[in-house]
Every structure is written in structure tokens, then in C-alpha cells.
Amino acid sequence: MTTRVDTPQARCKVGFARADITPPVGIYHRMWGAALHDRATGVHRPLTATAMCLEPLDGPGRLVVLGLDHCILDGAELTNIRTRVGRTVPDDVMVCLSHTHGSGWMSRTRAALPGGDLIGPYLDQLADACELVARKAAGSAVPATLLYGTAKCDLARQRDFYDADSKQFVCGFNPGGTSDDTALVAKAVDDATGETLGTVVNYACHPTTLAWENTLISPDYVGAMRAVVEDNTGAPCLFLQGASGDLGPKEGYVGDTAVADRNGRQLGFAALSALESLPPPGTHFDFAGPVVSGAILGAWKHVPVSGDEKGRFATWKDRRFVVALPYRLDLPKLDATKAELVKWEVEEAAALAADDTARVSECRARAEQMRRQITRLAAMPTGPAYPYRIAVSRLGDSVWVFCPGELYQTFQITLRGRFPQTALVIATVTNDWQPGYLPAASSYGYGIYQEVIAAVSPGALETVIEAVSREIRALLG
């Protein structure tokens, strides 16, 4: 019979800082192929940069986790930010994108489009803001204890849905699909004062509440989630996007910001439930024995952990490695994609001349698909395989996993199943969006959107799962 309950903990130096990174109204905003607007007409909620700096209590080491309210950023922009923040050791910097689709497409390649002239100056200012907020977080770092917990939240739902009428898979809510409802949270508590320095919410769900009808700059549901948590804790909340390649909100693809706020509050209250359940730092929950009352009661108490356990909480180990993921054999060719783009641009012009709004929307969407495919193909390194870079860090009883791209939920489900006693923080869309989606091998061949645009072969996700599992085992000793 269990007479003791342990809470995963880590001890290190921790600092948080926050900056506003909202782009100017009027900037190029179109993120959706079906959108008919180009420029942002206003702001729903501010976009933010949240920096969390972690350092070991003794010895060298550092980990800067920078959460940005953006969907995707070009590799050159992310490299610049990491270099600016990391200076001598950029590999210690993890730029984690919330993946909100309401932020707009911030790429210098879109400079010629309406509002695109504002993108370059904005990205320059973004790099400045990231450097300053990371410096502020590092300067505020103090010895602290990280406590980890979990809650259940059914905001995220499986989004590979077969439409029997049109006989095709669509990317949207699948009532019969399974979905990971785990929300992992962490709270950093100042060892000297007991003050909450900041929190982390790690959850897997595409921020796609707001879609083509929305013309406002928005962090999507993440903004309201942060507001709920921060209003109750009085400290910054860092959001980290989990393995959400096949997960999205049950109610999404709308233009109503009230829906995004409602989705965010759902996750925020779930996160608060987990945060409120955390014990005092440096303790475990012990059975204190029977107490004779009206009934024979069983009393439990929070008891300080041993010195050896405190030493384990302070464990700090890092691993950085590359996994070669073979490209799919039927990867589209760049020249053919460019020709397809020209075709759709010509058809869009004809539809405009004919005042055929529905056809204009379709042509714009198809042309946008080709532009994005061109971006993906141009970013692929030459050779037979994509060099997939992963960072794994052990902090006490927790392991933080940082991966680029968009992985299917089975990634985090499998890892947490294999390491149930370890708090696993799974942060995707980190340091790069490429190579795009990593679907489960069983998803290939059905015409599912994520598989159709995936650059790597079936089995790539499973290869990553095994590689990360090996590294976690090594870190745990």
C-alpha cells in the first residue's frame, strides 16, 4: 500500500521576464489561404515574448526558453534571435513559438504584398525585444524550486476527419477521434521568499480558433489562457506548444474572438486546477497514521524531503543531437511548384476580372498553398535526409524536450507512457518550423493534409520517438 506521494521537482536558478511584441496594425496579416484580406485591421490581444532563464545552482550551464506568440518564423530570423540572445552559446536558447495562426505571416519574402513593407522593420524590432527580455530574465534569476503537476483539458480534439459525402479527409474536429488531454504545468517558487516567480503551461492544441474571417492580430486562445493564470498567480505564464500535429480546438476556424477567449479560459482554469494542487516546495505527502475520532481517520502531512532528494532535484544534464530523417520519395519539385503558382495567379486574375468572389477565394487559397510549398522546399537542406535537431535537458525530476516542426500527439503520449515518474515538458515548433509535419506512419497514404505536405518519409516520427527515448534513458541514468 502506498503511504507516500511524491511531486516531481527541480532546483535551479530561475528568472522570468515579459515583453510586448505586437506588430503594427496594417501589417501583412494573411495566414489562411481562404482569407480575402491582406492587412491586419486591429488587435484582439497583444502578442508577447516570455523569457524563462534557467541555470544550475552550481557549475556551468544555462537554458533560455523564449516563448513567442507567432505561428512560424523563417529559419534566418530564428537563428538571428538565438545568436542575439545566446551570444557565445546560442545552442542554449530555445525559441518556442505558440503557433498562433492569428499573428500573421512574418516573412521578409512577403515584403511586396500589401502591408509587407512593415514586416522587415518589425522583425528587426522583434530581435531587439527578444535580446532585452532574455537579458532581463537572466538578470532576475534566483535559486528556486520548480514543482510539476498535470490536469486534464479537453479543449484539444483529434482533427483528422473523414468526410463521407465528399470522400476525403478534411482537417477539422473528429468527434470519434482520440486526443491527448494532458496539460502539464510547472510553478517556479523563490526559495528565499516563497514567491511565485512564474508558471509554465505545456499543452498540445493548434491555436486555430481564429481563421480566415479574422482580421485582427491575436495570440488566439493562448492570450486568454495566460490572462486567467496570471490574474490568479500574479506572475508571468510561459506557454509551450506540445505535439499538436493532429490536434485542434473542438470549436475553431471562426472569426469571433469571443470563441478564442472562451477556449483560452477553458485551458487556463484547467491549468490553475493543477497549479493549486501543488504542495509546498521541498516536501512529499506522507501518511501520518490513524487518528481516533468519530471514525478511525487517516491523516496525511507534507513532510520535508531528505538531503539526498534535494540533491537529486538539483541534477542538471543536457544533450543535443541530430537525427537523420529521410525525405519522402515523392517530395514535390521546386520548379513544378513554381509553375503551379503561376497557373493559380493567372486564374485568380481572371476571376477578379469576372467579379467571381468564390472563385477568387479558391484561386487565392491554391496560390497560397503553392507559395508555402515553395518556402518549405527552398528551406530543405540538400541530401537524402533532413538533419532533425533535438535538445533534451534534465532538470531534477523533469526532462524538457525541444523539437522543431509539428509532431503528432503520439510523440508525447508514448514518451510519457515510457517515463511515467518523470515530468516531461514537450515543446514543439522550437527553433524552426521545418521539416513541417511529422505524422504517424499509419497516417500516410490517405490524403490527410498533414501527410500530404510532410517532407519526410513514413516512420520519421517513430524514429524520433526512439531516439528521444534513448536520450532520456541516458539522462535519467
Secondary structure as GFF3:
##gff-version 3
##sequence-region A 1 477
A	DSSP	beta_strand	4	5	.	.	.	ID=ss1
A	DSSP	beta_strand	9	20	.	.	.	ID=ss2
A	DSSP	beta_strand	42	43	.	.	.	ID=ss3
A	DSSP	beta_strand	48	55	.	.	.	ID=ss4
A	DSSP	beta_strand	63	68	.	.	.	ID=ss5
A	DSSP	alpha_helix	75	86	.	.	.	ID=ss6
A	DSSP	three_ten_helix	90	92	.	.	.	ID=ss7
A	DSSP	beta_strand	93	97	.	.	.	ID=ss8
A	DSSP	three_ten_helix	108	110	.	.	.	ID=ss9
A	DSSP	three_ten_helix	116	118	.	.	.	ID=ss10
A	DSSP	alpha_helix	119	139	.	.	.	ID=ss11
A	DSSP	beta_strand	142	152	.	.	.	ID=ss12
A	DSSP	beta_strand	156	158	.	.	.	ID=ss13
A	DSSP	beta_strand	160	163	.	.	.	ID=ss14
A	DSSP	beta_strand	168	171	.	.	.	ID=ss15
A	DSSP	beta_strand	182	190	.	.	.	ID=ss16
A	DSSP	beta_strand	196	203	.	.	.	ID=ss17
A	DSSP	beta_strand	216	217	.	.	.	ID=ss18
A	DSSP	alpha_helix	221	233	.	.	.	ID=ss19
A	DSSP	beta_strand	237	241	.	.	.	ID=ss20
A	DSSP	beta_strand	247	249	.	.	.	ID=ss21
A	DSSP	alpha_helix	257	276	.	.	.	ID=ss22
A	DSSP	beta_strand	283	292	.	.	.	ID=ss23
A	DSSP	beta_strand	296	304	.	.	.	ID=ss24
A	DSSP	alpha_helix	307	313	.	.	.	ID=ss25
A	DSSP	beta_strand	316	326	.	.	.	ID=ss26
A	DSSP	alpha_helix	334	353	.	.	.	ID=ss27
A	DSSP	alpha_helix	357	379	.	.	.	ID=ss28
A	DSSP	beta_strand	385	395	.	.	.	ID=ss29
A	DSSP	beta_strand	398	402	.	.	.	ID=ss30
A	DSSP	beta_strand	406	407	.	.	.	ID=ss31
A	DSSP	alpha_helix	410	418	.	.	.	ID=ss32
A	DSSP	beta_strand	423	427	.	.	.	ID=ss33
A	DSSP	beta_strand	437	438	.	.	.	ID=ss34
A	DSSP	three_ten_helix	441	443	.	.	.	ID=ss35
A	DSSP	alpha_helix	449	452	.	.	.	ID=ss36
A	DSSP	alpha_helix	460	476	.	.	.	ID=ss37
###
